[in-house]
Amino acid sequence: MAVILPELIGELLSFSLDFAELVLLLFNLSAVIAIVFVERRNPTAALAWVAVLLLLPYAGFVLYLLFGRHLYAERRFSLKGRDDQRVRSRVSRQRRALNERRIEFADPAAERFRPLMRLLLAEDRAVIWTRSRVEYEDRGEAHFRAMLEAIRSARHHVHMEYYIIRNDDLGRQFISALADKAREGVHVRLVYDAVGCLRVGRHFFRPLTEAGGEAVPFYPGFLGVFNFRINYRNHRKILVVDGRVGFIGGFNIGVEYLGEGPLGHWRDAHLRIEGDAVQSLQARFLMDWNHAAHAELGLDDVLFPEPQEAGTVACQIASSGPDTPKMTIKEGFLRMLMSAERTIEITTPYFVPDDPVLDALRIAAISGVQVRILIPSKPDHMFVYWTTLSYIGSLLDAGVRAYTYDPGFLHAKTCVIDGSVCTVGTANWDIRSFKLNFETNAFVYDRHLSGEVRQAFERDIEYSSELTQERYAARGRIIRFRESVSRLLTPLL
């Protein structure tokens, strides 16, 4: 008996392993069938997934759990897109007025960007606002101070939508300010991304909810705990107070955005908006709130007060994400690049573009447009960092000039064309922002604000090192290997 028992246990273990391998094989085959025949992916991406799932079954299984497309999610977000139309219906149709040039701009330079305006209007119903005041800020202390001042001034509602809120001194300061307003009877609604805020948990928001405010996660995991979905994240950073002042840009909420994290000095960019354009930020929040909270928040006039003429800046708020097949922000980027006559300045922490964007940048540079791209010198995600270097390197021979920001980490997402139009928002110049995440950008048609963003770019260049062709060619074999492997995996995004 003593001899038989170990053999029996060994056979049972062998059977369990064989059964697990069979289940894994069936799962991977099902995923392959879905990729090829149901999801109808880009052929390059489909081939990459098939190869990983069949040749590396264990690694492929894990990668598919983290990054693979999920049909239920597709269906879920298609329903979100349908429900969003109710909020969008409040937006007036402007296409005919734009074509007939009945929309006038305080800055004459905005006239040449009417094709860009038409694109964003057609793809995302991005209303063209002309009576806004837009302020640019890239200093964390001043930005967070302005946000807290706006929250403390709220009389009716505070609407926040953020990818990351840290459980640190700054994050707790915001939760405390929101809770104070909720106790005063102000309607406080907060949407936070379930993965971006995974470390804080729902208990972090308890002071707010106990005070009468509401905080809901966006796309939570199984039972609200297990979340393997790296894709479909709400990467937006929006604050709207009383429908009269709004904020949008790259800053999340945490002390690292004040330069107190492991990456040191933090370089980011955000906009403060007053006037009519705040209505688009409000509409964006309501669409995401109704989906995340399973609510039907009405389109009451108190949420959309009559806009006060705060300034003369023209702008559009455009969004994109998996709830629509249109990659509006990427198309807006492309249209901007196509409009360039003299200069293109891009600041982005992650540069993993698709072929159309690469071609547009190459064509612009070869045509005589000065193209400059600023990326970090310090990586926060190694895979993306090596991929970024690979794509930047492929543009240098076309005359594109690239710089690495040396003082700390670069997280700003901006682009300026000819010093006349700019975009600031949450979208990086990468495939994830183009296709997989929920993003929102402001497109601003104003030479003064565009000049500010451009001046910030010039200041950053002074503290950066140029990535010349010679410097890039001198990189070591290990770096070349990392770049090659990282770029090879890009289609899996």
C-alpha positions in Angstrom: 0.0 0.0 0.0 2.9 2.4 0.9 4.2 1.8 -2.7 0.9 2.1 -4.5 -0.2 5.4 -2.8 2.7 7.6 -4.3 2.0 6.1 -7.7 -1.7 6.9 -7.4 -1.0 10.5 -6.3 1.5 10.9 -9.2 -1.1 9.6 -11.7 -3.7 12.0 -10.3 -1.3 14.9 -10.5 -0.4 13.9 -14.1 -4.1 13.8 -15.0 -4.7 17.2 -13.4 -1.8 18.7 -15.4 -3.0 17.1 -18.6 -6.5 18.4 -18.0 -5.3 21.9 -17.2 -3.2 21.9 -20.4 -6.3 20.7 -22.4 -8.4 23.5 -20.9 -5.7 26.0 -21.7 -5.4 24.7 -25.3 -9.2 25.0 -25.8 -9.2 28.5 -24.4 -6.4 29.6 -26.7 -8.1 28.0 -29.7 -11.3 29.7 -28.9 -9.5 33.0 -28.6 -7.8 32.4 -32.0 -11.2 31.7 -33.6 -12.7 34.9 -32.0 -9.7 37.0 -33.2 -9.8 35.7 -36.8 -13.5 35.3 -37.5 -15.4 37.4 -35.0 -13.4 40.4 -33.9 -11.9 40.9 -37.4 -8.8 42.7 -36.2 -6.1 44.4 -38.2 -4.3 41.5 -40.0 -0.9 42.3 -38.4 -2.4 42.4 -34.9 -4.4 39.2 -35.6 -1.3 37.4 -36.8 0.7 38.5 -33.8 -2.1 37.2 -31.4 -2.4 33.9 -33.2 1.3 33.3 -33.0 1.6 34.2 -29.3 -1.5 32.1 -28.4 -0.3 29.0 -30.3 3.4 29.1 -29.9 3.6 30.5 -26.3 0.4 29.1 -24.8 1.1 30.0 -21.2 2.4 33.5 -21.9 -0.3 34.0 -24.5 -3.0 33.1 -22.0 -1.7 35.7 -19.5 -1.3 38.3 -22.2 -4.8 37.7 -23.6 -6.3 38.1 -20.1 -4.5 41.4 -19.7 -4.6 42.9 -23.2 -6.9 40.8 -25.4 -10.2 42.2 -26.6 -13.3 41.0 -24.9 -16.5 40.7 -26.8 -18.7 41.5 -23.8 -16.7 44.7 -23.3 -17.3 45.5 -27.0 -21.0 45.0 -26.6 -21.0 46.9 -23.3 -19.3 50.0 -24.7 -21.4 49.9 -27.9 -24.4 50.3 -25.7 -22.7 53.2 -23.9 -22.2 54.9 -27.3 -25.9 54.5 -28.0 -26.9 55.9 -24.6 -24.5 58.8 -25.0 -26.5 60.1 -27.9 -29.2 61.3 -25.5 -26.7 63.7 -23.9 -25.2 64.6 -27.3 -28.6 65.6 -28.6 -28.4 68.8 -26.5 -25.5 69.9 -28.7 -26.6 72.0 -31.6 -25.7 71.2 -35.1 -23.1 73.6 -36.6 -21.8 71.9 -39.7 -23.9 74.1 -42.1 -23.1 77.3 -40.2 -19.4 76.4 -40.3 -19.5 75.7 -44.1 -21.4 79.0 -44.7 -18.8 80.8 -42.6 -21.5 82.1 -40.2 -19.2 81.2 -37.3 -16.8 84.1 -36.7 -13.6 84.0 -34.8 -11.8 86.7 -32.8 -8.5 85.4 -34.0 -8.3 85.5 -37.8 -5.7 82.7 -37.8 -8.5 80.3 -36.8 -10.0 80.5 -40.3 -7.5 78.2 -41.9 -8.3 75.4 -39.5 -12.0 75.1 -40.5 -11.3 71.6 -42.0 -10.1 70.5 -38.6 -13.2 71.9 -37.0 -15.4 70.2 -39.5 -13.7 66.9 -38.9 -14.1 67.0 -35.1 -17.7 68.2 -35.5 -18.6 65.4 -37.8 -16.8 62.6 -35.9 -17.6 63.5 -32.4 -20.2 66.3 -32.5 -17.5 68.5 -31.0 -19.2 71.9 -30.7 -17.2 74.9 -31.8 -17.2 77.4 -28.9 -16.1 80.9 -29.5 -16.7 82.7 -26.1 -14.3 81.0 -23.7 -11.4 81.9 -21.6 -8.6 79.3 -21.6 -5.6 79.3 -19.4 -2.5 77.1 -19.7 -0.8 75.7 -16.6 2.2 73.3 -16.3 3.1 73.9 -12.7 1.6 71.3 -10.4 1.4 73.5 -7.3 -0.5 76.3 -9.1 -2.7 73.8 -11.0 -3.9 71.9 -7.9 -4.4 75.1 -6.0 -6.7 76.4 -8.7 -8.6 73.1 -8.7 -9.1 73.2 -5.0 -10.2 76.8 -5.1 -12.8 76.0 -7.7 -14.1 73.1 -5.7 -14.4 75.2 -2.5 -16.3 77.9 -4.5 -19.0 75.4 -5.7 -22.6 76.3 -5.0 -24.6 73.5 -6.8 -22.3 70.6 -8.1 -18.8 69.3 -8.5 -18.2 66.7 -11.2 -14.8 64.9 -11.3 -13.6 62.2 -13.6 -10.0 60.9 -13.0 -7.8 58.0 -14.0 -5.6 58.1 -10.9 -6.2 59.5 -7.4 -3.5 58.5 -4.9 -4.0 57.8 -1.2 -1.4 60.4 -0.2 -1.5 63.9 1.2 -2.7 65.5 -2.0 -5.3 62.8 -2.7 -6.7 63.0 0.8 -6.8 66.8 0.6 -9.0 66.5 -2.5 -11.3 63.9 -0.9 -11.6 66.1 2.2 -12.5 69.2 0.1 -15.1 67.2 -1.8 -16.6 65.8 1.4 -16.8 69.3 2.9 -18.8 70.5 -0.1 -21.1 67.4 0.0 -21.9 68.2 3.7 -22.9 71.7 2.6 -25.5 70.2 0.2 -23.5 70.5 -3.0 -24.0 67.6 -5.4 -20.6 65.9 -5.6 -20.1 63.1 -8.2 -16.8 61.4 -8.8 -15.9 58.8 -11.4 -12.6 57.0 -10.9 -11.0 54.3 -13.0 -11.1 50.9 -11.4 -7.5 50.0 -12.5 -6.0 53.5 -12.2 -7.2 53.6 -8.6 -6.8 49.9 -7.8 -4.4 50.5 -5.0 -6.6 52.9 -3.0 -9.8 50.7 -3.0 -13.3 51.9 -2.4 -12.6 52.6 1.3 -10.5 55.6 0.3 -13.6 57.4 -0.9 -15.7 56.6 2.2 -15.3 60.1 3.7 -16.9 61.5 0.6 -19.7 59.0 0.4 -20.5 59.2 4.1 -20.8 63.0 3.7 -23.4 62.5 1.0 -21.3 62.5 -2.1 -21.1 59.8 -4.7 -18.0 58.0 -6.0 -18.2 55.2 -8.6 -15.6 53.1 -10.4 -15.3 53.0 -14.2 -15.3 49.4 -15.6 -14.7 47.6 -12.3 -13.5 44.0 -12.3 -15.2 40.8 -11.4 -17.1 41.3 -8.1 -15.5 44.7 -8.0 -12.2 43.1 -6.9 -10.5 41.1 -9.6 -9.7 43.3 -12.6 -7.4 41.8 -15.3 -8.5 44.3 -18.0 -5.6 46.6 -18.9 -7.5 47.9 -21.9 -10.6 50.0 -21.9 -9.5 52.3 -19.1 -10.9 55.7 -18.5 -7.8 57.9 -18.9 -9.7 61.2 -18.7 -8.9 63.9 -16.2 -11.9 66.3 -16.0 -13.2 68.6 -13.3 -16.4 70.7 -13.8 -17.7 73.1 -11.1 -21.3 74.5 -11.3 -21.1 74.1 -15.1 -19.1 77.4 -15.3 -15.5 76.4 -14.8 -13.7 73.3 -16.0 -10.2 71.7 -16.1 -8.8 69.2 -18.6 -5.3 67.9 -19.2 -2.6 65.4 -18.1 -2.3 65.9 -14.3 -3.7 63.1 -12.2 -4.1 63.6 -8.5 -1.1 62.6 -6.3 2.1 64.0 -4.9 4.2 62.4 -7.7 2.6 65.1 -9.9 4.1 67.6 -7.6 7.5 66.0 -8.2 7.6 64.1 -5.0 7.6 60.6 -6.5 10.5 58.3 -7.5 10.8 60.0 -10.9 11.5 63.4 -9.4 10.5 66.6 -11.1 7.2 66.2 -13.0 6.5 68.1 -16.2 2.8 68.1 -17.2 0.1 70.3 -18.8 -3.5 71.2 -18.0 -6.1 73.8 -19.1 -8.5 75.8 -17.0 -11.6 76.8 -19.0 -14.4 79.3 -18.4 -17.2 80.3 -20.7 -19.2 78.3 -23.2 -16.8 75.4 -23.8 -17.4 74.2 -20.2 -20.7 72.8 -21.6 -18.8 70.2 -23.6 -16.8 69.1 -20.6 -20.0 68.8 -18.7 -21.6 66.7 -21.4 -18.6 64.5 -21.5 -18.8 63.9 -17.7 -22.5 63.2 -17.8 -22.1 60.5 -20.5 -19.4 58.7 -18.5 -21.3 59.2 -15.2 -24.5 57.7 -16.5 -22.6 54.7 -17.8 -20.5 54.1 -14.7 -23.2 54.8 -12.1 -26.0 53.1 -14.1 -27.9 56.4 -13.9 -29.8 58.6 -16.1 -28.8 62.0 -14.9 -31.0 64.5 -16.5 -30.0 67.4 -18.7 -31.3 70.0 -16.3 -30.6 73.6 -17.1 -28.9 73.9 -13.7 -26.2 71.6 -15.1 -25.9 73.7 -18.3 -26.3 77.3 -17.1 -26.4 80.0 -19.7 -22.7 80.5 -20.6 -21.2 83.8 -19.6 -18.9 85.4 -22.1 -15.6 84.9 -20.3 -13.3 85.5 -23.3 -13.0 85.2 -27.1 -11.0 82.0 -27.5 -12.4 79.4 -29.9 -12.0 75.7 -29.0 -13.5 72.3 -29.3 -13.6 69.4 -26.8 -13.2 66.1 -28.6 -13.3 62.6 -27.2 -12.6 59.1 -28.4 -12.7 55.6 -26.9 -13.9 52.0 -27.4 -17.5 53.2 -27.3 -17.2 54.4 -30.8 -15.4 53.0 -33.9 -14.1 56.5 -34.8 -10.6 57.4 -33.6 -11.5 61.1 -33.4 -8.5 62.4 -31.5 -6.0 60.5 -33.7 -7.8 61.9 -36.8 -7.6 65.3 -35.2 -3.9 64.9 -34.7 -3.5 63.8 -38.4 -5.5 66.8 -39.6 -3.3 69.1 -37.6 -0.2 67.6 -39.1 -1.6 68.0 -42.6 -2.3 71.6 -41.9 1.3 72.5 -40.8 3.1 74.9 -43.0 6.1 75.9 -40.8 6.4 74.1 -37.5 5.1 71.1 -35.5 5.9 70.7 -31.8 4.8 67.6 -30.0 5.3 66.8 -26.4 4.3 63.2 -25.3 5.5 60.7 -22.7 4.7 57.8 -25.0 5.3 57.7 -28.7 3.9 54.5 -30.2 2.0 55.7 -33.3 0.5 53.8 -36.1 1.6 54.0 -39.8 -0.6 56.9 -40.8 0.8 59.1 -38.1 4.3 58.1 -38.8 3.8 58.8 -42.5 2.3 62.2 -41.8 5.2 63.2 -39.6 7.8 61.9 -42.2 6.0 63.7 -45.1 5.8 67.0 -43.1 9.5 66.9 -42.3 10.6 66.0 -45.8 8.4 68.8 -47.1 10.3 71.4 -45.2 8.2 71.7 -42.0 10.2 71.8 -38.8 9.1 68.8 -36.8 10.2 68.5 -33.2 9.2 65.9 -30.7 9.9 65.9 -27.0 9.9 62.7 -25.0 11.1 61.7 -21.5 14.6 60.6 -20.7 13.3 58.7 -17.7 11.0 55.7 -18.3 8.0 54.9 -16.1 7.0 51.9 -18.3 10.1 50.2 -19.7 8.3 48.4 -22.6 6.7 51.6 -23.8 10.0 53.5 -23.4 12.0 51.2 -25.6 9.2 51.2 -28.2 9.1 55.0 -28.1 12.9 55.1 -28.9 12.4 52.7 -31.7 9.7 54.8 -33.4 11.5 58.1 -32.8 14.7 56.6 -34.3 12.8 55.7 -37.5 11.9 59.3 -38.1 15.4 60.9 -37.6 16.6 60.3 -41.2 13.6 62.2 -42.5 14.7 65.4 -40.6 12.5 65.1 -37.6 14.3 66.4 -34.5 13.8 64.6 -31.2 14.7 65.6 -27.6 14.8 63.8 -24.3 13.7 65.8 -21.3 16.4 65.5 -18.6 15.3 67.2 -15.4 12.6 64.6 -14.5 9.6 62.9 -16.0 7.7 64.3 -18.9 4.0 63.6 -18.8 2.5 66.5 -20.8 0.4 65.7 -23.9 0.5 68.8 -26.2 0.9 69.6 -29.9 1.3 73.1 -31.5 1.0 73.8 -35.2 2.6 77.0 -36.7 2.0 78.6 -33.3 -1.6 79.1 -34.3 -3.5 76.0 -33.1 -2.8 73.6 -30.2 -4.2 70.6 -28.5 -3.9 69.8 -24.8 -5.5 66.8 -23.1 -5.3 63.3 -21.9 -4.3 61.5 -25.1 -0.8 60.3 -25.7 0.6 59.8 -29.2 0.3 56.0 -29.0 -2.0 53.3 -30.2 -3.5 52.7 -26.7 -4.8 56.3 -26.6 -5.9 56.2 -30.2 -7.9 53.0 -29.9 -8.2 51.4 -26.5 -8.6 54.1 -23.8 -11.2 56.7 -23.2 -9.6 60.1 -23.9 -10.5 63.7 -24.1 -8.6 66.6 -25.7 -9.2 70.3 -26.1 -8.4 71.7 -29.6 -7.8 75.5 -29.2 -7.7 77.9 -32.1 -5.9 80.9 -30.6 -2.5 82.2 -31.3 -2.0 83.6 -27.8 -2.6 80.3 -26.0 -0.8 78.3 -28.7 2.1 80.7 -28.2 2.1 79.9 -24.5 2.2 76.2 -25.2 5.0 76.8 -27.7 7.0 78.9 -25.3 6.8 76.1 -22.7 8.1 73.7 -25.4 11.0 76.0 -26.1 11.8 76.3 -22.3 11.8 72.5 -22.1 14.2 72.1 -25.0 16.7 74.2 -23.1 16.8 71.4 -20.4 16.8 68.5 -22.9 19.3 66.6 -24.9 18.8 66.2 -28.6 18.6 62.6 -29.9 20.6 63.0 -33.0 21.1 60.3 -35.7 24.7 59.8 -34.4 23.6 59.5 -30.8 20.8 57.0 -31.8 23.2 54.9 -33.9 25.7 54.7 -31.0 23.3 52.9 -28.7 24.4 49.5 -27.5 23.3 46.0 -28.6 21.2 45.4 -25.5 19.2 48.6 -26.2 18.8 47.6 -29.8 17.5 44.2 -28.7 15.0 45.7 -26.2 13.8 48.1 -28.9 13.3 45.3 -31.4 11.4 43.0 -29.0 9.2 45.9 -27.7 8.3 47.0 -31.2 7.5 43.4 -32.2 4.9 43.2 -29.4 3.3 46.5 -30.4 0.5 44.9 -32.5 -0.7 43.1 -29.3 -1.9 46.4 -28.0 
